Amino acid sequence: MSDHVTSATAVPASRGVMLLMAIFGWRDDKLVDSFRHTARIWARRGDFDVWFLDPWYPQHPLDWSLAEGGQLGAHHVVPTADGQDVVERPASVAEFYAAIRHAPLTLYGQSYSATLMRVLDQVLSPDVILYQVLEDACDPAMPNRADHDAVRARASLLLSISPATDRHLGSDPRVVHLGQYVDPDHWRVPAPASPRWAFGFFGNFTDWIDCRLMADIARACPTERIGLVGPFRPEGLEGLGELLRLPNVEYVGPVAHAELPPVVANMEVCLLPRTQSPRSLACNPLKLYECMAAGKPLVATPLEAMQEYGDILYLAPPERFVAEALRALADVRAGQFALTRQEAGLAVARERSWAARADRLTALWDEVAGAATAPAAG
């Protein structure tokens, strides 16, 4: 690793420095679980000296590079005095370079951040690269394909999240099926005696979400209320205006991740109508596990990653989506969902906790950390 500074600082963690990089940032609710929960566990128990980058992007993130004026914002994740929590401390780039001066450096990021990861690999020469491959890599139109291929070739481990990403990565011996994880305790909020909405959607409104199917439910059930929670990303999103104009549809707007559980508790049935784009079909939605952790029935258009949970979820193609949503609502009100599906979903959520994820990633790191550099792809 190159010498960046002339002075060194002690690194408390025996396994060295873990540098986290997620495009859209540490503070984005959509990705907050994937990096923050694991980082908090790592930092609190001392697995790694954890840092993350919060760069400023002068243009679209996929066009970012150090040569184009991006500002590298470094943050240090450190345990509180009682060891029960962590705090995020802004730090100078010089402090970060000092931290990695005499310590092994691991770079951990996702395929959405492939462009930035490639730059960081070239600048920092990490000892280990953990590369989490998401659904964007399965899209033929992936805009940063060359960067993805370069990081994939350099990666020490390729962490796959769905059957589609398994196929994309093929038989490479570095591939590990990681899947998705959730914080089960965060989502366990008692449901109110009189829930606010019969049906609800929470998440980002993107071109992956089929708003027309939710409009069909609203029209089929004019006396039932539907709650919508989340921000808009309007590029390619169709049918939203039609949905919002329906009298029994209530749009709440964005809600912070920490405040979501009591909002979701007011939904009798959760909805996840997906479009048929390549990225959408390749996804393993975090929403799936959040609904199971919350003990809520989820009506979804089927994705390959959902098939193993067919006895827990209500899966239906678009032409049967309304009928399946009505069946789920009837099951909830008759007590049948809790009897037949809820406990199974809660068991899945408990098995896929963030603590279990941190344990697995640490064990995987131990297996590959002996290499001085990441292996080239064969």
C-alpha positions as CSV (number, residue, x, y, z in Angstrom):
1,M,0.0,0.0,0.0
2,S,1.3,3.5,-0.9
3,D,2.6,5.8,1.9
4,H,0.1,8.7,2.0
5,V,1.3,10.5,5.1
6,T,4.5,10.7,7.2
7,S,2.9,10.1,10.6
8,A,0.9,7.2,11.8
9,T,-1.9,6.7,14.3
10,A,-2.8,3.5,16.2
11,V,-5.6,1.4,14.8
12,P,-7.6,-0.3,17.5
13,A,-9.1,-3.1,15.5
14,S,-7.0,-6.3,15.0
15,R,-8.3,-6.9,11.5
16,G,-7.4,-3.4,10.2
17,V,-9.5,-0.7,8.6
18,M,-12.9,-1.4,6.8
19,L,-13.8,1.3,4.4
20,L,-17.5,1.4,3.4
21,M,-18.7,2.9,0.2
22,A,-22.3,2.9,-1.0
23,I,-23.4,5.1,-3.8
24,F,-26.2,7.5,-2.7
25,G,-24.4,7.7,0.6
26,W,-24.5,6.5,4.2
27,R,-27.5,8.5,5.0
28,D,-29.9,7.3,2.3
29,D,-32.8,5.4,3.8
30,K,-33.0,2.9,0.9
31,L,-29.5,1.6,1.6
32,V,-29.1,2.5,5.3
33,D,-29.6,-1.1,6.5
34,S,-27.1,-2.6,4.1
35,F,-24.1,-0.7,5.4
36,R,-25.1,1.1,8.7
37,H,-26.2,-1.9,10.7
38,T,-23.2,-4.1,9.7
39,A,-20.9,-1.1,10.4
40,R,-22.4,-0.5,13.8
41,I,-21.9,-4.1,14.8
42,W,-18.4,-4.3,13.5
43,A,-17.4,-1.0,15.2
44,R,-19.1,-1.8,18.5
45,R,-17.5,-5.2,19.0
46,G,-14.1,-4.2,17.5
47,D,-14.0,-6.4,14.4
48,F,-12.7,-3.5,12.3
49,D,-11.8,0.1,12.6
50,V,-14.7,1.3,10.5
51,W,-14.8,4.3,8.2
52,F,-17.2,5.4,5.5
53,L,-17.0,7.9,2.6
54,D,-19.6,10.5,2.0
55,P,-18.4,12.1,-1.2
56,W,-19.9,15.1,-2.9
57,Y,-20.8,14.3,-6.5
58,P,-20.5,17.3,-8.9
59,Q,-22.5,15.4,-11.5
60,H,-24.4,12.2,-11.6
61,P,-22.7,9.7,-9.3
62,L,-21.9,7.3,-12.1
63,D,-19.8,10.1,-13.7
64,W,-17.8,10.8,-10.6
65,S,-14.1,10.5,-10.3
66,L,-11.3,12.2,-8.3
67,A,-10.1,13.8,-11.5
68,E,-13.5,15.6,-11.9
69,G,-13.5,17.4,-8.6
70,G,-15.2,15.1,-6.2
71,Q,-14.7,15.9,-2.6
72,L,-13.9,12.9,-0.4
73,G,-15.7,13.2,2.9
74,A,-14.4,10.8,5.5
75,H,-16.3,9.7,8.6
76,H,-15.0,7.5,11.4
77,V,-17.5,5.1,13.1
78,V,-16.4,4.7,16.8
79,P,-18.1,3.1,19.8
80,T,-19.7,5.2,22.5
81,A,-18.1,5.1,26.0
82,D,-20.5,2.4,27.2
83,G,-19.8,0.3,24.2
84,Q,-23.6,0.0,23.5
85,D,-23.7,2.2,20.4
86,V,-21.6,4.0,17.9
87,V,-21.2,7.6,16.8
88,E,-20.2,8.9,13.3
89,R,-17.4,11.4,13.6
90,P,-16.5,13.6,10.6
91,A,-12.7,13.4,10.0
92,S,-10.2,14.9,7.6
93,V,-8.9,12.9,4.7
94,A,-5.4,13.2,6.3
95,E,-6.8,11.4,9.4
96,F,-8.2,8.6,7.2
97,Y,-4.9,8.2,5.4
98,A,-3.1,8.1,8.7
99,A,-5.4,5.3,9.9
100,I,-4.6,3.1,6.9
101,R,-0.9,3.9,7.0
102,H,0.1,0.8,8.9
103,A,-3.1,-1.3,8.8
104,P,-4.6,-3.7,6.2
105,L,-7.4,-1.9,4.3
106,T,-10.6,-3.5,3.2
107,L,-12.9,-1.8,0.6
108,Y,-16.5,-2.8,0.9
109,G,-19.1,-1.5,-1.6
110,Q,-21.9,-2.3,-4.0
111,S,-22.2,-2.5,-7.8
112,Y,-24.1,0.7,-7.8
113,S,-20.9,2.3,-6.6
114,A,-18.6,0.5,-9.1
115,T,-17.3,3.7,-10.7
116,L,-16.2,5.1,-7.3
117,M,-14.9,1.8,-6.1
118,R,-12.7,1.5,-9.2
119,V,-11.2,4.9,-8.5
120,L,-10.7,4.1,-4.8
121,D,-9.0,0.8,-5.7
122,Q,-6.6,2.7,-7.9
123,V,-5.9,5.4,-5.4
124,L,-5.8,3.3,-2.1
125,S,-4.7,-0.1,-3.3
126,P,-6.8,-2.0,-0.7
127,D,-5.6,-5.4,0.6
128,V,-9.1,-6.9,0.4
129,I,-12.2,-5.9,-1.7
130,L,-15.6,-7.2,-0.8
131,Y,-17.9,-6.4,-3.7
132,Q,-21.6,-6.8,-3.3
133,V,-23.3,-7.4,-6.7
134,L,-26.8,-6.1,-6.9
135,E,-29.5,-6.2,-9.5
136,D,-28.1,-3.4,-11.6
137,A,-25.4,-5.7,-12.8
138,C,-28.1,-7.9,-14.5
139,D,-29.3,-5.0,-16.6
140,P,-28.0,-5.1,-20.2
141,A,-28.1,-1.3,-20.1
142,M,-25.9,-1.0,-17.0
143,P,-24.2,2.5,-17.5
144,N,-21.0,1.7,-15.7
145,R,-20.4,-1.8,-17.0
146,A,-16.7,-1.3,-17.6
147,D,-16.2,-0.2,-14.0
148,H,-18.2,-3.1,-12.7
149,D,-16.1,-5.5,-14.8
150,A,-12.9,-4.0,-13.5
151,V,-13.9,-4.1,-9.8
152,R,-15.3,-7.6,-10.3
153,A,-11.9,-8.8,-11.7
154,R,-10.1,-7.3,-8.7
155,A,-12.5,-8.4,-5.9
156,S,-11.4,-10.8,-3.2
157,L,-15.0,-11.9,-2.7
158,L,-18.2,-11.4,-4.9
159,L,-21.2,-11.2,-2.7
160,S,-24.4,-12.1,-4.5
161,I,-27.9,-11.1,-3.4
162,S,-30.3,-13.0,-5.6
163,P,-30.6,-16.0,-8.0
164,A,-30.2,-13.6,-10.9
165,T,-26.9,-12.2,-9.6
166,D,-25.8,-15.8,-8.9
167,R,-26.2,-16.5,-12.6
168,H,-24.6,-13.2,-13.6
169,L,-21.4,-14.1,-11.6
170,G,-21.4,-17.8,-12.8
171,S,-19.1,-20.4,-11.3
172,D,-16.4,-18.1,-10.1
173,P,-15.0,-19.6,-6.9
174,R,-15.0,-16.2,-5.2
175,V,-18.9,-16.0,-5.3
176,V,-20.7,-16.2,-2.0
177,H,-24.5,-16.0,-1.9
178,L,-25.2,-13.4,0.8
179,G,-28.8,-12.5,0.2
180,Q,-30.6,-9.8,2.2
181,Y,-30.8,-9.2,6.0
182,V,-33.0,-7.2,8.3
183,D,-33.2,-5.9,11.9
184,P,-36.1,-7.9,13.4
185,D,-36.2,-6.0,16.6
186,H,-36.6,-2.7,14.8
187,W,-39.8,-3.8,13.1
188,R,-41.6,-5.4,15.9
189,V,-44.2,-2.8,16.8
190,P,-47.7,-3.8,18.0
191,A,-50.4,-3.2,15.5
192,P,-53.1,-0.6,16.6
193,A,-56.6,-1.8,17.3
194,S,-57.9,0.2,14.4
195,P,-55.2,0.3,11.6
196,R,-55.2,3.5,9.5
197,W,-55.0,1.7,6.1
198,A,-56.3,-1.6,4.8
199,F,-53.5,-1.6,2.2
200,G,-50.1,0.2,2.2
201,F,-46.9,0.7,0.3
202,F,-43.7,1.9,1.8
203,G,-40.5,2.5,-0.1
204,N,-39.1,4.5,-3.0
205,F,-41.5,5.2,-5.9
206,T,-39.4,4.3,-8.9
207,D,-39.9,2.8,-12.3
208,W,-39.7,-0.6,-10.6
209,I,-43.1,0.0,-8.9
210,D,-46.3,-0.7,-10.8
211,C,-48.6,2.1,-9.5
212,R,-51.4,1.0,-11.8
213,L,-51.9,-2.2,-9.8
214,M,-52.3,-0.2,-6.6
215,A,-54.8,2.0,-8.4
216,D,-56.7,-1.2,-9.5
217,I,-57.0,-2.2,-5.8
218,A,-58.2,1.3,-4.8
219,R,-60.9,1.2,-7.4
220,A,-61.9,-2.4,-6.5
221,C,-62.2,-1.4,-2.8
222,P,-63.6,2.1,-2.7
223,T,-64.5,1.9,1.0
224,E,-61.0,0.8,2.0
225,R,-58.1,3.2,2.5
226,I,-54.7,2.8,0.9
227,G,-51.6,4.5,2.4
228,L,-48.5,5.4,0.4
229,V,-45.2,6.2,2.1
230,G,-41.9,7.2,0.5
231,P,-40.2,9.6,-1.8
232,F,-40.6,9.9,-5.6
233,R,-37.9,9.2,-8.1
234,P,-40.1,10.1,-11.1
235,E,-37.8,9.0,-14.0
236,G,-39.8,6.3,-15.9
237,L,-42.5,6.1,-13.2
238,E,-45.9,5.6,-14.8
239,G,-49.4,5.7,-13.3
240,L,-48.5,7.7,-10.1
241,G,-50.8,10.7,-10.9
242,E,-53.7,8.4,-11.6
243,L,-53.1,6.6,-8.3
244,L,-52.8,9.8,-6.2
245,R,-56.1,11.2,-7.6
246,L,-58.2,8.4,-6.3
247,P,-60.3,9.5,-3.2
248,N,-59.3,6.6,-0.9
249,V,-55.6,6.9,-1.5
250,E,-53.5,8.8,1.1
251,Y,-50.0,9.9,0.3
252,V,-47.9,10.4,3.5
253,G,-44.6,11.3,1.9
254,P,-41.1,10.3,2.9
255,V,-40.7,8.9,6.5
256,A,-37.3,8.4,8.1
257,H,-36.2,4.8,8.4
258,A,-36.1,5.0,12.2
259,E,-39.8,6.1,12.2
260,L,-41.2,3.6,9.7
261,P,-42.2,0.7,12.0
262,P,-45.2,2.4,13.6
263,V,-46.3,3.7,10.2
264,V,-46.1,0.2,8.7
265,A,-48.0,-1.2,11.7
266,N,-51.0,0.9,10.6
267,M,-51.1,-1.1,7.3
268,E,-53.2,-4.3,7.5
269,V,-51.7,-5.6,4.2
270,C,-48.5,-4.4,2.5
271,L,-48.1,-4.2,-1.3
272,L,-45.1,-4.7,-3.5
273,P,-46.2,-4.5,-7.2
274,R,-43.1,-4.7,-9.3
275,T,-42.6,-3.9,-13.0
276,Q,-41.0,-6.3,-15.4
277,S,-37.7,-4.5,-16.1
278,P,-34.5,-6.5,-16.0
279,R,-33.3,-4.8,-12.8
280,S,-36.6,-5.3,-11.1
281,L,-36.8,-9.0,-12.0
282,A,-33.2,-9.5,-10.7
283,C,-33.9,-7.9,-7.3
284,N,-34.1,-9.5,-3.9
285,P,-36.2,-6.8,-2.2
286,L,-35.3,-5.7,1.3
287,K,-39.0,-4.8,1.7
288,L,-39.7,-8.6,1.6
289,Y,-37.8,-9.2,4.8
290,E,-38.9,-6.0,6.5
291,C,-42.5,-7.0,6.0
292,M,-41.8,-10.5,7.5
293,A,-40.0,-8.8,10.4
294,A,-43.0,-6.6,11.0
295,G,-45.3,-9.5,10.9
296,K,-47.2,-8.1,7.9
297,P,-48.7,-10.0,5.0
298,L,-47.1,-9.0,1.7
299,V,-48.8,-9.2,-1.6
300,A,-46.3,-9.1,-4.4
301,T,-45.8,-9.7,-8.1
302,P,-43.5,-12.7,-8.1
303,L,-39.8,-12.4,-8.4
304,E,-37.4,-15.4,-8.5
305,A,-35.9,-14.5,-5.1
306,M,-39.4,-14.7,-3.5
307,Q,-40.2,-18.2,-4.6
308,E,-38.7,-20.0,-1.6
309,Y,-41.1,-18.0,0.6
310,G,-44.2,-18.8,-1.4
311,D,-45.9,-20.3,1.7
312,I,-45.5,-17.0,3.6
313,L,-46.1,-14.4,0.9
314,Y,-49.2,-13.7,-1.3
315,L,-47.6,-13.9,-4.8
316,A,-49.7,-13.1,-7.8
317,P,-49.1,-12.0,-11.4
318,P,-50.6,-8.6,-12.4
319,E,-53.8,-10.1,-13.7
320,R,-54.5,-11.7,-10.3
321,F,-52.9,-9.1,-8.1
322,V,-56.2,-7.5,-6.9
323,A,-57.8,-10.8,-6.1
324,E,-54.8,-11.9,-4.1
325,A,-54.7,-8.6,-2.2
326,L,-58.4,-9.0,-1.2
327,R,-57.7,-12.6,-0.1
328,A,-54.8,-11.4,2.1
329,L,-57.0,-8.7,3.7
330,A,-59.7,-11.3,4.4
331,D,-57.1,-13.6,6.0
332,V,-55.9,-10.8,8.3
333,R,-59.3,-9.9,9.4
334,A,-60.3,-13.5,10.0
335,G,-57.0,-14.2,11.9
336,Q,-55.9,-16.7,9.3
337,F,-52.7,-14.9,8.4
338,A,-51.3,-15.0,11.9
339,L,-52.2,-18.6,12.2
340,T,-50.7,-19.8,9.0
341,R,-48.0,-17.4,7.8
342,Q,-46.9,-14.8,10.3
343,E,-44.8,-17.0,12.6
344,A,-43.0,-18.5,9.6
345,G,-42.1,-15.0,8.3
346,L,-40.9,-13.9,11.8
347,A,-38.6,-17.0,11.9
348,V,-37.1,-16.0,8.6
349,A,-36.4,-12.5,9.8
350,R,-34.8,-13.7,13.0
351,E,-32.5,-16.0,11.0
352,R,-31.4,-13.1,8.7
353,S,-30.5,-10.6,11.4
354,W,-27.8,-8.0,10.8
355,A,-25.7,-9.6,13.6
356,A,-25.7,-12.8,11.7
357,R,-24.7,-10.9,8.5
358,A,-21.8,-9.2,10.3
359,D,-20.6,-12.6,11.7
360,R,-20.7,-14.1,8.2
361,L,-18.8,-11.3,6.6
362,T,-16.2,-11.3,9.3
363,A,-15.7,-15.0,8.8
364,L,-15.4,-14.6,5.0
365,W,-12.9,-11.8,5.5
366,D,-10.8,-14.1,7.7
367,E,-10.7,-16.6,4.8
368,V,-9.4,-14.2,2.2
369,A,-7.3,-11.8,4.3
370,G,-4.1,-13.7,3.8
371,A,-3.7,-12.6,0.2
372,A,-1.6,-9.5,-0.3
373,T,-3.7,-8.4,-3.2
374,A,-7.1,-9.5,-4.5
375,P,-6.9,-12.3,-7.1
376,A,-7.5,-11.6,-10.8
377,A,-10.5,-13.2,-12.4
378,G,-9.8,-16.4,-14.2
